[in-house]
Amino acid sequence: MVAAVVAAATGSLQASAAPATKPPTSPTSPASPASPAGLLAKVVVIGVPGLTWGDVKASPELTALVDQSSVGSISVKTAGPHTCPIDGWLTIGAGTRAWGSDPNQPCGDLPAVSDGKVTGWQTYVDRQAEHHTGAPIGRLGQTGYPMCGFGPGAAVALARTDGSVSNWQPQFDQAKLASPECGDAIVDAGALPLREGRPEALQKVAELVKQVRAADGWVLLTGISQVTTNDHKQTLVVMQLPPDDGPRWLTSDSTRRPGLIQLTDITATILRGRTAATVDPAGPEKAGPLDGSEIRSTGDRHTSAAAVIDDRLDANQRFEQPRPVLFAVALTIVGAEVLALLWFLLRRSPLSRRVTIFTLLVQGGFFIAAFLAQATVWWRWPSPAFSLYAVTIGISVLSAVIAQVLLKKYAYFGLALAAYLLLLIDGVLGTPMQLGSLFADGPVIGGRFYGFGNSTFAALAVGGLVTAAWAAQKLYGKSRLQAAVAVLVIGGAAIIVDGKPGWGTDFGGLLALTPAVLLMAWLTWRDRLYLRVLIGAGVGVVLLVAGVSYLDYRRPPDQRTHFGTFFARVLDGDVSDVFIRKLQMAVQFFSGPAGWLMLLAVVFCMVATVWPDRVPSKAYRDFYSSHQMVRPTLLALSLCGLAGMLLNDAGIALPAIMLGFAVPLLVAHLLASHQPATVSPEPHLVQES
């Protein structure tokens, strides 16, 4: 059991789908287009590797631009583990996440242009194939629209698929930008110095913005990448000048969060208005779907640069802190469980039993606290990292106390029900508790910007299946059909919320949870499995997912979710790289002992589910046979975990996270249900349980 707890905690750290920090003004006004499609002015992207909101606060010139701009933060995550300047510029040129740098080397200088071609271009082409990114580097350069480039980064972004560059200059030229031969433009403002000279460099960036604005351009000043591989990753700065309808918050359909866009949105913003100019057969329309969407503005106007900057700095805290804090919280809870278990095994006293039960319930409460902590707005408190840690531990403990006081030995059900209802509400509301939570891959990681990620799905699956089992058990004695219907209703609600585009938007979760709910309902009704039933359930799941994907695919490209994008890739024959990347991500968990520990825990628990008589615990064997719904529930949980492991890039981590929720609740229930009548026989009972 300890192995399962430790494995689940480790899996939570490794598994990979905020609002983003809510801006000080609510995004209630209609979105106004902030893309070149409706503008006569040229679009000019000014890229500054390493430009942070701390830089804006430190620069009076950039601070003054805030009140003149629609602003936001930009996630610069690319395909590789680090986002060096070469990765950022290649990603803009491809419109999908590209891999440019060597992860074993520090960020280097950008390649030079020699004889009208980016030197070493084939190296970057080969790197996409090596890592199966599927990134069509050179997509932006293949358009026939006259685009100008200034600086080495612009050469990389505007290079054609063979690495050749035209209409490019190594230094910014204001006269060239204003000339008719220059349509849209990309300007590399250069990486900011790490220490000395940074204030002067920021002043030059502000001056560059003024020069570009003099050409009546639609300017997008944006961070492009981190500067070094050792940088503390954070979302960077993005500003749009002039604002379309007053200074507001930038967003896009790829993030669906006010104040947040991603790097690939820049390419989509340029190409959506210019694709009619494509002249090359390998141009953007032949290079597969874009990962990004058009940038637009939303929300009420902001009038205070200081408030905007403080909000963005708070947002960075919200995006940066969850992963390191998750590790600290997991160590605290698992450490407390291990100490309590050792005490219980050595003393076998009533007090040690109660303490052990409570620590197990605290771990169950953690799956509530991981999401509910967002309601405390911890990122605006002093010492945000410690605040998040304290809030998460506090809510975990409080959840365990409330469940134990109200439900006593059935506290496990209260925690499962609370997690189930909490995530249903969160999904229907558009997942406001996800981005920035301990269980979500936010913009720094580059995971989901909306919807449910793998860890969230694991919590929802356990909460939903346990809740369904409780309701079915209450109805079982009256009518097995009614009990099966209860499973379908409760489990079906979880399936709908998890899979509906715009709610959970969880492709893999839909594939994993649907057969589990159907299996549980069938065993509740008939108690036996038939081959034709299994085949029918499998076909039904495939048809359900295909139907949802097709309907999502019929929406405009900018409004599609993961379902529609995947369907488009299938039609284009562009899914092999996606499958290979997901397989690589699943396999990487076995690069260290944690992955193998998770695998052992998962295998042990699945064996206990299928062959309960082989488990050396009388309490578990009695529990397995004491209630009609135990077997269907445990089999459904095992099927859901197995399917999730095979169909998601989280791999073994997904069922391990499910175990991290389900196993402590089960053990706590077994210990609470087998309290000894007196102290004397307790060692014997404990040994058997």
Disulfide bonds with the S-S distance in Angstrom:
Cys84-Cys107 1.88
Cys148-Cys182 2.25
